[in-house]
């Protein structure tokens, strides 16, 4: 297959990945606001889609990490678009598998796994840029814990400040405030997750180019922002059911706390160039606010199933992408 054709297909698939990312991860942005009945599902996804798109302008640091900080750039130059094609297909495949089984996993880490698998098929462990990869893997643990801790503290603070007010009055205020916290979370989601596709497309454009400067072009930003926003609008309802109802029962002040804690974490990591999972972070936030009532208020069995999927994501996506690369390479693609 000609380089130009495969590059065009890879760019198209990357936009499909961003669409699937938004479709799969819409649960992150709207689960709490749907669970607390502040907005209907349709209004919630429209609200989230708007702020997902706005988030593309926050930073390009995560795009640079995906493009340069996971696998050796020289391998991409050597193997061309085939490596990136295999990585994106591996990520999409794992996203769709987990969507089917209603498991909220990380599209971000699926893409990281896809890159590692395709790169590893070429050069083994020598393909990996350990500084960026280990940082990403570390935050699989750090991001949900920080999201949980931040949400717990915010919820506990709200409960203390509102202890002289009725629960009905308190939730009345936070039904309105949750619109802002949900918008903040969607903005943070867009700022982090849309950059993954930007990083891949920018690397495709650099293949065969004499200018190797990593800079995301405006049209790439817009295309990725539109793709993830449209995906969010159509929504991954199978996963919303798990996130919104099965982890713990939420009230508006808890939804506000979970969203705010997760959004703070996501905005910080986007600025630092760390590709973390919105799914992991908001899952931790939901568990954190549930634990303010009592530990038994959280359905830890559901949480355990989610965590197992987190652990499997990178190796599973890597296996799919690595196998695909080897097959296509053997066929002379």
Secondary structure, 3 states (H helix, E strand, C coil): CCHHHHHHHHHHHHHHHHHHHHHHHHHHHHHHHHHCCCCCHHHHHHHHHHHHHHHHHCCCHHHHHHHHCCECHHHHHHHCHHHHHHHHHHHHHHHHHHHHCCCCCCHHHHHHHHHHHHHHHHHHHHHECHHHHHHHHHHHHHHHHHHHHHHHHHHHHHHHHCCCCCHHHHHHHHHHHHHHHHHHHHHHHHHHHHHHHHHHHHHHHHCCCCCCCCCCCHHHHHHHHHHHHHHHHHCCHHHHHHHHHHCCCCCHHHHHHHHHHHHHHHHHHHHHCCCCCHHHHHHHHHHHHHCCCCHHHCCHHHHHHHHHHHHHHHHHHHHHHHHHHHHHHHCCC
